Amino acid sequence: MSKERARRREARQAQLEAERAVRRRRVARRERRRALVRRLTPQLRRGRTGRLRRHTRGERAAIVLLTGAALAAIWSLVDDLALRLALVVLLLLVLPAIVVLALDRRT
């Protein structure tokens, strides 16, 4: 009777060890795959990077709203179509310089 129990216990332990080995291989494979994906994907830079991140949300909203107001004023106050288009193009060309002069924080 005790020999039968010992044999069954050995079989159970062998089966558990085989399952543990399979699980360890799966985990190791998953970790290698994750490490490879981490190496291949570009890292996102945190913080204020890029051109739009230089200004706060309120400043960006003000830029858009004032530009829209200027465009509306041009289209409502100027009658000649060629002059309208010229003023719109001029506004769009000069807008970055205006933004830098008005909102640049460097001293």
N, C-alpha and C positions, 0 to 999 in steps of 0.2 A: 504494500500500500504506500509506504513512504517513498519507495523507488519510483512508483507511478507519479506521485505528486512532484517529486524532484524532476522527473522527465518533463512533465507538463510545465513546471515553473521554468525550466531551461528553454523550452519551446517558446513560452510567452516572452521571456527575456530576449531571446534571439529575434523574435518578431518585433518587439519594441525597439531593439537596437537597430534593426533594419529600417524601421519607420523613422527613427531619429536620424539615421544616416541620409535617408532620402530628403527629410526636412532640412538638414544641414546643407545638402547640395543645392536645394531650391533657394534657400536663403542666401547662400554664397553667390549663386548665379544672379539672383535679383540685385544683390549689392554691387556686383560687377557691372550689371547693366545700368544701374542708377549712377554709378561713378562715371561710366562712359558717357551717359547723357549729360551729366553735370559738366564734364570736360568739353563736350561738343557744343553745348548751348552757350550763347554769349551772355555775359553777366550784365544785368541791368544796373545802371548807375543810379544811385539814390541821391536825392537832394535836388538842388536847383541847377539843372543842366539844360542846355538848349536855349534857343532864342526866346520862346514864349514863356519860359520859366523865369525870365529876368524880371518880369512885371507881375504884380499881384493881380488877382482876378478882377478887382475893382478898377485897376488901371487899364487892364485889357478891355473891360466893358466901356470905360470912358473913351478909349481910343476908337472903338467901333461905333459908339453912339455919336461922338463928335464928327467922325468921318461921314456917317450917315446923314447927320444934320447938314454938314457942308455940301454933300451931294444933293440933298433935297433943296437947299438954298440955291445951288447953281441951276438945277433944273427948273425951279419955279421963278427965279428972278431974271434969268438970261433968256432972251428970245431966240437968238441965232443958234442954229443947231451946230454949226462948225465951232463957234465960240464955246458952246456947252461942252462939246467933246474935248476941245483943247484944254479947258479948265479942269475937266475931270482927269485927263491924263496928267496934267501938271500937278493936281492935288495928289494923285497916286504916286507920282515920282518924288514929291517933296515930303510926303507923309513920314517916311522913316527918319528923315532929318528933324522934322518937327517933334517926333516922339523922343528922339535922343536928346534934343535940346530941352524939352519940357520935363522929361521923366528920368533923365540919367542921374544916378545917385553918386557917381564918382566925384570926388572933390579934389 
